Amino acid sequence: MKKPPLNISGKKRLALILVFFGLPIIYCIGWLILSQWSFHHINKIFIETVSQHRISAPLKLSRSGFPFSISWHTEKLKVATSLLDGELSLQLSDIAFGVSLLDPTTLKISAERATLKSTNQQKEISWLFQSNALKFTVNRAVFGKPRLLFELETVELLKQDKTTPNPSWGKHAVTSKMVITLKKTFQPDSPTQKSAMDISVDLKGIRLNPSPFDYFDDIKNAHLDMNIVGFLDASNVGSVVAWRDDGGTIEIKKLKVDTPPISLEMSGTLSLDQELKPIGAGTVLVYGAEKFVLEKIGVGDISRTEGLMIQLAISLLPTRMNSDGKLSIQVPLTAQKGKLQLGPFIITELFSIVG
């Protein structure tokens, strides 16, 4: 028995055509409109942010992500600016830019590799930061002041001294993860109030080579929370001097370093002296010093007599609770006359920021 032919009315045919052909076309047009909208916001946030710091950053992007996402890509991007009459340059590779329809004030950038290079004004000493992966977020939602968030993995710090024969890059530090947050503090218009920049840095798995302090070459965690008071234009030495002369300071709210069995926590204020060397004062809270001394006696790094003398000196120091609520010894820290001193002991020599 033959089945009767399907009788599809004209309206149904039109509906089917719209479903199978019209909707994909509408979707494609919508995707193009939204991607162009995202490009407008990406370009606006990025250019406005870097222009505040006199940074040149040519932006040539290609559209991608169709059909299920929207992003813009570029293979390489180089951002450069002056730093203390030298140069600071950031080079990124395989970069993706994205902005959400629900949050058009936030720009997210990811890169497979990032290289930050700093060269002094004589072009003799260069510092290099390398990272295997970078996530960078710019948020301009609060009073138009950008909040910058950097997340990096496997960061290496290298140094090259071109004054030596056959200069090579020497590795000074490695950290498995670094998170940096920069945020301009909103200040009401007032001649008596200064602008400020809040900076927060979190580090995990740090190895120093060589360590500036004995026994502290392998650090589990480190955290820095500080505030730069006054507008600090670090593009040239003259601007830094003007910042210092106008009362500019760096307030270290908390610098915490965990290198078991010891935990160090510091707070204080820094500025620059006439030779542009760090000058300031603060306090260091040390937890676990007694256990550290006992461990060093046990492995023979210090003699028992030396250990007893150190323990006696520790017992005479004042104590205070640290941020974790643990009773810690309190030691004054000073930076003056080109020396960094922990109590009466000289820790290291301090150098000029343009040296």
C-alpha positions as CSV (number, residue, x, y, z in Angstrom):
1,M,0.0,0.0,0.0
2,K,1.4,3.3,-1.1
3,K,1.8,6.1,1.5
4,P,0.2,9.4,0.5
5,P,2.7,12.1,-0.4
6,L,3.5,14.6,2.3
7,N,1.4,17.7,2.0
8,I,3.5,20.6,3.3
9,S,1.8,24.0,3.1
10,G,3.6,27.1,1.8
11,K,3.8,28.5,5.3
12,K,5.5,25.4,6.7
13,R,7.9,25.4,3.8
14,L,8.8,29.0,4.6
15,A,9.3,28.2,8.2
16,L,11.6,25.3,7.4
17,I,13.7,27.5,5.1
18,L,14.0,30.1,7.8
19,V,15.0,27.5,10.3
20,F,17.6,25.7,8.2
21,F,18.9,28.7,6.2
22,G,17.8,31.9,7.9
23,L,18.8,31.3,11.4
24,P,22.4,30.3,10.6
25,I,22.7,33.5,8.5
26,I,21.3,35.6,11.3
27,Y,23.7,33.8,13.8
28,C,26.7,34.6,11.6
29,I,25.7,38.2,11.2
30,G,25.2,38.5,15.0
31,W,28.6,36.9,15.6
32,L,30.2,39.4,13.3
33,I,28.5,42.3,15.0
34,L,29.4,41.1,18.5
35,S,33.0,40.4,17.4
36,Q,33.3,43.9,16.0
37,W,31.8,45.3,19.2
38,S,34.4,43.4,21.2
39,F,37.2,44.7,19.0
40,H,36.0,48.3,19.7
41,H,36.1,47.7,23.5
42,I,39.4,45.8,23.3
43,N,41.1,48.6,21.3
44,K,39.5,51.3,23.6
45,I,40.6,49.8,26.9
46,F,44.0,48.7,25.7
47,I,45.0,51.9,24.0
48,E,43.6,54.1,26.8
49,T,45.5,52.1,29.5
50,V,48.9,52.0,27.8
51,S,48.7,55.7,26.7
52,Q,48.6,56.8,30.3
53,H,52.1,55.4,30.7
54,R,53.4,56.7,27.4
55,I,53.8,53.2,26.0
56,S,53.8,52.5,22.3
57,A,51.9,49.3,21.3
58,P,50.9,48.8,17.7
59,L,47.8,46.6,17.7
60,K,47.0,44.4,14.6
61,L,44.5,41.7,15.4
62,S,42.8,38.9,13.5
63,R,39.3,37.6,14.4
64,S,38.8,34.0,15.5
65,G,36.7,31.7,17.6
66,F,33.8,31.2,15.2
67,P,31.2,29.7,15.8
68,F,31.1,29.2,19.6
69,S,33.4,32.0,21.0
70,I,34.8,35.4,20.1
71,S,38.4,36.4,20.4
72,W,41.0,38.4,18.7
73,H,44.6,37.1,18.1
74,T,48.0,38.4,17.1
75,E,51.2,36.4,16.9
76,K,53.5,38.9,18.4
77,L,53.2,42.2,20.4
78,K,55.9,44.4,21.6
79,V,55.2,47.1,24.2
80,A,58.1,49.6,25.0
81,T,58.5,52.6,27.3
82,S,61.4,54.5,28.9
83,L,62.6,53.5,32.4
84,L,65.1,55.7,34.3
85,D,66.4,57.0,31.0
86,G,66.9,53.4,29.9
87,E,64.3,51.2,28.3
88,L,61.7,48.7,29.4
89,S,60.2,46.4,26.8
90,L,57.6,43.6,26.9
91,Q,57.3,41.1,24.1
92,L,54.4,38.6,24.0
93,S,53.8,35.7,21.6
94,D,50.6,33.9,20.5
95,I,48.3,36.4,22.2
96,A,44.5,36.3,22.6
97,F,42.3,39.2,23.5
98,G,38.8,38.9,24.8
99,V,36.0,41.0,26.4
100,S,32.7,39.8,27.7
101,L,29.3,41.2,26.7
102,L,28.3,41.1,30.4
103,D,31.4,43.0,31.5
104,P,32.6,45.3,28.7
105,T,35.0,47.2,31.1
106,T,37.2,44.2,31.6
107,L,39.8,43.2,29.0
108,K,41.5,39.7,29.3
109,I,44.7,38.9,27.5
110,S,46.6,35.6,27.5
111,A,49.9,34.8,25.9
112,E,51.9,31.6,25.5
113,R,55.2,33.3,26.3
114,A,56.2,36.7,27.8
115,T,59.6,38.4,28.0
116,L,60.2,41.6,29.9
117,K,63.5,43.3,29.4
118,S,65.0,46.2,31.2
119,T,68.2,48.0,30.0
120,N,70.0,50.8,31.9
121,Q,70.8,54.1,30.3
122,Q,74.4,53.1,29.5
123,K,73.0,49.9,27.9
124,E,75.6,47.9,29.9
125,I,73.3,46.0,32.3
126,S,70.2,44.2,31.2
127,W,67.6,42.3,33.3
128,L,65.3,39.8,31.7
129,F,62.0,38.3,33.1
130,Q,60.8,35.3,31.2
131,S,57.5,33.5,31.6
132,N,56.0,30.4,29.9
133,A,52.4,31.7,30.3
134,L,50.8,35.1,31.0
135,K,47.3,36.1,31.8
136,F,46.6,39.8,32.0
137,T,43.4,41.5,33.0
138,V,42.6,45.2,32.7
139,N,39.5,46.4,34.6
140,R,38.4,50.1,34.2
141,A,35.1,49.8,36.0
142,V,36.1,51.9,39.1
143,F,36.2,55.7,38.4
144,G,38.0,55.0,35.1
145,K,41.2,54.0,37.0
146,P,42.6,50.8,35.6
147,R,43.1,47.8,37.7
148,L,45.8,45.5,36.3
149,L,46.2,41.9,37.1
150,F,49.1,39.8,35.9
151,E,49.2,36.0,36.4
152,L,52.5,34.3,35.3
153,E,53.8,30.7,35.4
154,T,57.5,29.6,35.6
155,V,59.1,33.0,35.8
156,E,62.9,33.3,35.4
157,L,65.0,36.4,36.2
158,L,68.2,36.7,34.2
159,K,71.0,39.3,34.1
160,Q,73.5,40.2,31.4
161,D,76.5,42.4,32.1
162,K,78.0,43.6,28.8
163,T,81.0,45.1,30.6
164,T,82.5,41.6,31.0
165,P,84.1,39.6,28.2
166,N,81.8,37.2,26.5
167,P,78.6,38.4,28.4
168,S,76.0,35.7,28.9
169,W,72.6,35.6,30.6
170,G,73.0,34.4,34.2
171,K,69.9,33.0,36.0
172,H,69.3,34.7,39.3
173,A,65.9,33.5,40.4
174,V,63.0,31.2,39.3
175,T,59.5,31.2,40.7
176,S,56.8,28.7,39.7
177,K,53.9,31.2,39.9
178,M,53.6,35.0,40.2
179,V,50.4,37.1,40.6
180,I,50.8,40.9,40.5
181,T,47.9,43.4,41.0
182,L,48.3,47.1,40.4
183,K,45.5,49.5,41.3
184,K,45.4,53.3,41.3
185,T,43.9,54.6,44.5
186,F,41.0,57.0,43.8
187,Q,41.6,60.3,45.5
188,P,39.1,63.2,45.6
189,D,40.3,66.4,44.0
190,S,42.3,68.1,46.7
191,P,45.7,69.9,46.7
192,T,46.6,68.3,50.0
193,Q,46.1,64.7,48.9
194,K,48.5,62.7,46.7
195,S,47.7,60.1,44.2
196,A,48.8,56.6,45.1
197,M,49.3,53.2,43.5
198,D,48.5,49.9,45.4
199,I,50.7,47.0,44.4
200,S,50.3,43.4,45.5
201,V,52.6,40.6,44.6
202,D,52.2,36.9,45.4
203,L,55.0,34.4,44.6
204,K,55.2,30.6,45.0
205,G,58.1,28.2,44.7
206,I,61.1,30.6,44.6
207,R,64.7,29.6,44.1
208,L,67.5,32.2,44.3
209,N,70.9,31.8,42.7
210,P,72.9,33.0,44.5
211,S,70.9,33.8,47.6
212,P,71.7,37.2,49.2
213,F,71.1,35.6,52.6
214,D,72.6,32.3,53.7
215,Y,70.2,29.4,54.0
216,F,67.4,31.3,52.2
217,D,67.8,30.0,48.6
218,D,64.6,28.0,48.5
219,I,61.5,30.0,49.5
220,K,58.0,28.4,49.7
221,N,55.8,31.5,49.5
222,A,56.3,35.3,49.4
223,H,53.8,38.1,49.6
224,L,54.2,41.9,49.1
225,D,51.6,44.5,49.8
226,M,52.8,48.1,49.3
227,N,51.6,51.6,48.4
228,I,53.5,54.1,46.3
229,V,52.5,57.6,47.6
230,G,52.7,60.4,45.1
231,F,52.8,60.3,41.3
232,L,55.9,58.3,40.4
233,D,57.0,58.8,36.8
234,A,59.8,56.3,36.4
235,S,60.6,57.2,32.8
236,N,63.6,59.3,33.7
237,V,65.8,60.1,36.7
238,G,64.7,63.8,36.9
239,S,61.0,62.7,37.4
240,V,62.0,60.2,40.2
241,V,64.0,63.0,41.9
242,A,61.0,65.3,41.6
243,W,58.8,62.6,43.1
244,R,61.2,62.2,46.1
245,D,61.5,65.9,46.6
246,D,57.7,66.3,46.7
247,G,57.6,63.8,49.6
248,G,57.0,60.6,47.6
249,T,57.4,57.4,49.6
250,I,56.9,53.7,49.3
251,E,54.8,52.3,52.2
252,I,55.5,48.6,52.7
253,K,52.3,47.4,54.4
254,K,53.5,43.8,54.5
255,L,56.3,41.8,53.1
256,K,56.1,38.2,54.1
257,V,58.5,35.4,53.3
258,D,57.9,31.7,54.3
259,T,61.0,29.5,54.1
260,P,60.4,26.7,56.6
261,P,61.1,26.6,59.5
262,I,61.4,30.4,59.4
263,S,58.7,33.0,58.6
264,L,59.7,36.6,58.1
265,E,57.3,39.5,58.0
266,M,58.3,43.1,57.4
267,S,56.7,46.5,57.3
268,G,58.2,50.0,56.9
269,T,58.7,53.1,54.8
270,L,61.2,53.7,52.0
271,S,62.3,56.7,49.9
272,L,65.6,57.7,48.2
273,D,68.5,59.6,49.5
274,Q,70.6,62.2,47.6
275,E,72.5,59.5,45.8
276,L,69.3,57.8,44.8
277,K,69.9,54.9,47.1
278,P,67.1,53.4,49.2
279,I,66.6,55.0,52.6
280,G,64.1,54.1,55.3
281,A,63.2,52.1,58.4
282,G,60.9,49.3,59.3
283,T,60.4,46.3,61.5
284,V,61.0,42.6,60.9
285,L,59.1,39.9,62.8
286,V,60.8,36.5,62.8
287,Y,59.0,33.3,63.7
288,G,60.8,30.0,64.0
289,A,64.3,31.4,64.7
290,E,64.9,29.0,67.6
291,K,63.9,25.9,65.6
292,F,66.1,27.1,62.8
293,V,69.2,27.5,65.1
294,L,68.6,24.0,66.5
295,E,68.4,22.5,63.0
296,K,71.7,24.2,62.0
297,I,73.4,22.8,65.2
298,G,72.0,19.4,64.4
299,V,73.5,19.3,60.9
300,G,76.8,20.9,62.0
301,D,76.5,24.2,60.1
302,I,77.1,26.0,63.4
303,S,78.8,24.8,66.6
304,R,76.8,24.2,69.8
305,T,78.6,27.1,71.5
306,E,77.7,29.5,68.6
307,G,74.1,28.2,68.7
308,L,73.8,28.8,72.4
309,M,75.1,32.4,72.0
310,I,72.6,33.0,69.2
311,Q,69.7,31.6,71.3
312,L,70.7,33.9,74.2
313,A,70.7,36.9,71.8
314,I,67.3,35.8,70.5
315,S,65.8,35.5,74.0
316,L,66.8,39.2,74.7
317,L,64.9,40.6,71.7
318,P,61.4,42.0,72.1
319,T,58.5,39.9,70.8
320,R,55.2,40.7,69.0
321,M,52.4,38.7,67.3
322,N,52.7,38.4,63.5
323,S,49.7,38.5,61.1
324,D,49.2,34.7,61.7
325,G,48.9,35.3,65.5
326,K,52.3,33.6,66.2
327,L,54.6,35.1,68.7
328,S,57.7,36.4,66.8
329,I,60.9,38.2,67.7
330,Q,61.0,41.8,66.6
331,V,64.1,43.3,64.9
332,P,64.5,46.8,63.6
333,L,65.5,47.1,59.9
334,T,67.1,50.3,58.5
335,A,68.4,51.4,55.1
336,Q,70.8,54.3,55.4
337,K,74.2,55.4,54.1
338,G,74.1,52.7,51.4
339,K,73.7,49.9,53.9
340,L,70.9,47.6,54.8
341,Q,71.0,46.7,58.5
342,L,69.0,44.1,60.5
343,G,69.5,45.3,64.0
344,P,73.2,46.0,64.5
345,F,74.2,43.6,61.6
346,I,74.9,44.9,58.1
347,I,73.0,42.6,55.7
348,T,74.0,43.9,52.3
349,E,75.2,47.0,50.5
350,L,72.6,49.1,48.7
351,F,73.1,50.6,45.2
352,S,71.7,53.6,43.5
353,I,68.7,52.9,41.3
354,V,70.6,54.3,38.3
355,G,73.9,52.6,39.1
